[in-house]
Amino acid sequence: MSITNSVCFYNDGEFDRRSFTLLGLSAKSSDNSIGFFGTGFKYAIATLLRHGMSVCITTRSTVYNFTTAKATFRDKDYTAIYCNYDDMCVELPFTTHLGANWKLWQAYRELYTNAKDEGGGVCLANPDGSDCAYDVCVLVGGDNIAELVVIYNNHNKYFLNDNTPVICEGDRMRIVAKKHDGDNVVYYRTMYTGTKLDKPSHFTYDYTAKQELTEDRTLAHPWMLREHIGDVWTANMSYDMLIEHLPRISKMDVYEYNLDTSYHLVGPSKDFTRACAYLIEHHQSMPMWARDLYTKQLPFDKQITVYQPTRHQQALVKRAIAVLHHHRCMIDPTLVVLCVSLPDDTLGYYREGIIYISEAVFDLGFEKLLGTMYEEYLHHHEHVSDNSRHMQNLLIDKCAALMLEVYEIDTTN
């Protein structure tokens, strides 16, 4: 392929020169548009010129050629950008330093998304664009055009195409087949954002709903990815896909091994619950987040495993009950049930007249066991909930009473 070609970003419609003369102006006509900052076109022009390429915009009535010239401001050198059109030469209000950290692929991505938002696309063209019969053409050429042509030839890395198999689609994002040349990057409305996951992913993820981006088009809130990806797995993936793929993400070397489902306001789908039940019944592996989410949907007596305590543990429970009785907390020993573990790794839990104690509490010492049993006794006897003012007052009153009791004992002759 000859490097004398230009890369042409094209679309039909009107062109307003304010798109490169006014910063912060975005005139995208659709809510589904990718761009909205009003800076990307200027960043792209500066980046291309900085990489030694030529930039020319042709419309039905005007040709805009962009050039550079060395200049000085307060003894500091810079490279100014000029636009030549209609026998005029206008200095633009930005320099080649604009978007100093932008890479060439980001300029390509910006110009293509601009064209796509207007119903256009990209192609290779003659240097003068004579073979591009569109209303608006942004022609990039010059001696270094080979670098941009390489990016053009890898277009499908930077944009998902219509043939990409879709695994499932949610309200916020969709899951597509693994894109092996996508660098484990999350896409936004088919666009490569540059936001990389910290581990190789089993699938590729594409935001379809509007998200906040930074000015270099990376995701502004990447810490929400584990939650958003978890949402689409648990709410939108089909039973058959879950049966096939939950075991495949049960190893620590994939990103999906550790998703976040703690913020779910709505429970998992019926397909998700059925799939987890099937995998557990057939002794197949799944990531812990999936097992935990499934378990929480079960009736409480199905979430726990009651066990027979050791003689030492029985003695500790008996002693704790004796201490509680001494302080007029008349806990019924038959209401105390010892479990292997409790949901969310809690040490104690009160439910429907039963005080459940996790085996883990015995490893933390007798006082932890005593305190846990006292707290659950308060839930049972006083009908108070965790983190409530009523619970706080009961505990403070009990502390005050014990302090007074100790004081009176210590000061009585």
Secondary structure, DSSP 8 states (H G I E B T S, - for coil): --TT-EEEEEE-S---THHHHSTT------TT-S--SS-HHHHHHHHHHHTT-EEEEE-SS-EEEEEEEEEEETTEEEEEEEEEETTEEEEEEEETTTTTT--HHHHHHHHHHHHHHTT-EEEEE-TT-TT--SSEEEEEESTTHHHHHHHHHTHHHHB--TTS-EEEE-SSEEEES--TTSTTEEEETTEEEEEE-SS--SSEEEE-S---B-TTS-BS-GGGHHHHHHHHHHHHS-HHHHHHHTGGG-STTSGGGG---TT-SS---HHHHHHHHHHHHTT----HHHHHHHHHTS-HHHH--B----HHHHHHHHHHHHHHHHTT----GGGEEEES--GGG-SEEEETTEEEEEGGGGGG-HHHHHHHHHHHHHHHHH---TT-HHHHHHHHHHHHHHHHHHHHHHH--
